[in-house]
Amino acid sequence: SALEVLAAVIFPIIRAGNFEAGAQHIADLMELTLSGIDANDLQKTWATLRFYTVLLSGMPLIPITSEVPAGCDASRHEVARLVTDAFPDWAFRFLDQTLVFIVNQNSTPPA
């Protein structure tokens, strides 16, 4: 599936050399893939969760301040700050989607 391919290529996209170009799309990708958490399609759900695992293992998960540390590239710092600013809102939507998944998973009769 497309999500499995995305999970395979996202880490190289956000690595140091490609960070600015790849990081610009992270918030949109995270938002667009939330619908992949679906009680009716477990394979898509697992592909989505694998994507999040790979992505979040390569990203800072704490808010980054607007103050640029000494020796840090200002444009790269700004991109990282914008990406991490989107995490709290996305995390709430992720939890909502996950809870909907759990409720729907438990309400479907076993096959």
C-alpha positions in Angstrom: 0.0 0.0 0.0 1.0 3.6 -0.3 1.3 4.0 3.5 3.8 1.1 3.6 5.9 2.8 0.9 5.6 6.1 2.7 6.8 4.4 5.9 9.8 3.0 4.0 10.9 6.4 2.6 9.9 8.9 5.3 13.0 8.5 7.4 15.5 9.2 4.6 13.3 12.2 3.7 13.6 13.8 7.1 17.3 13.0 7.7 19.7 15.8 8.1 20.6 16.4 4.4 17.0 16.5 3.2 15.4 17.9 6.4 14.2 21.3 5.1 12.6 19.9 2.0 11.0 16.9 3.6 9.9 18.5 6.9 7.7 21.0 5.1 5.3 18.1 4.3 5.3 16.3 7.7 2.3 18.1 9.3 0.2 17.5 6.2 1.2 13.9 5.9 0.4 13.3 9.6 -3.0 14.9 9.2 -3.9 13.2 5.9 -3.0 9.7 7.2 -5.2 9.9 10.3 -8.0 8.4 8.4 -5.8 5.3 7.9 -6.7 4.3 11.5 -9.8 2.3 10.5 -11.5 -0.5 12.3 -12.8 -1.9 9.0 -9.3 -2.2 7.5 -6.7 -3.6 10.0 -4.0 -3.8 7.3 -4.4 -0.1 6.6 -4.4 0.7 10.3 -1.1 -1.2 10.9 0.5 0.5 7.9 -0.5 3.9 9.3 0.8 3.0 12.8 4.1 1.8 11.2 4.4 5.1 9.3 3.9 7.1 12.6 6.4 4.9 14.4 9.1 5.5 11.8 8.3 9.2 11.4 8.1 10.0 15.1 11.3 8.1 15.9 13.2 10.5 13.6 11.6 13.7 14.8 11.9 15.9 18.0 8.8 15.5 20.0 9.3 18.4 22.3 8.4 22.0 21.4 11.3 24.0 19.9 11.6 27.6 21.0 11.9 30.4 18.4 15.3 31.3 19.8 18.0 29.8 17.5 20.8 28.1 19.4 24.4 29.1 18.7 25.8 27.2 15.8 22.4 26.1 14.4 21.2 27.0 10.9 18.3 29.5 11.4 16.2 28.2 8.4 16.5 24.6 9.5 15.6 25.6 13.1 12.5 27.4 11.9 11.3 24.4 9.9 11.8 22.1 12.9 9.9 24.6 15.1 7.0 24.8 12.7 6.8 21.0 12.5 6.9 20.5 16.3 4.3 23.3 16.8 1.8 21.1 14.9 2.3 18.0 17.1 0.0 18.8 20.1 -3.0 19.4 17.9 -2.2 16.3 15.8 -1.7 14.2 19.0 -5.3 15.0 20.2 -6.7 14.1 16.8 -4.7 10.9 16.8 -6.0 10.0 20.2 -9.6 10.7 19.1 -9.1 8.6 16.0 -7.6 5.8 18.0 -10.4 5.8 20.5 -12.9 5.7 17.7 -11.0 2.7 16.3 -11.1 0.9 19.7 -14.9 1.6 20.1 -15.6 0.4 16.6 -13.3 -2.6 16.9 -15.1 -3.8 20.0 -18.6 -3.2 18.5 -18.0 -5.3 15.4 -19.1 -9.0 15.7 -16.3 -11.5 15.4 -16.0 -13.1 12.0 
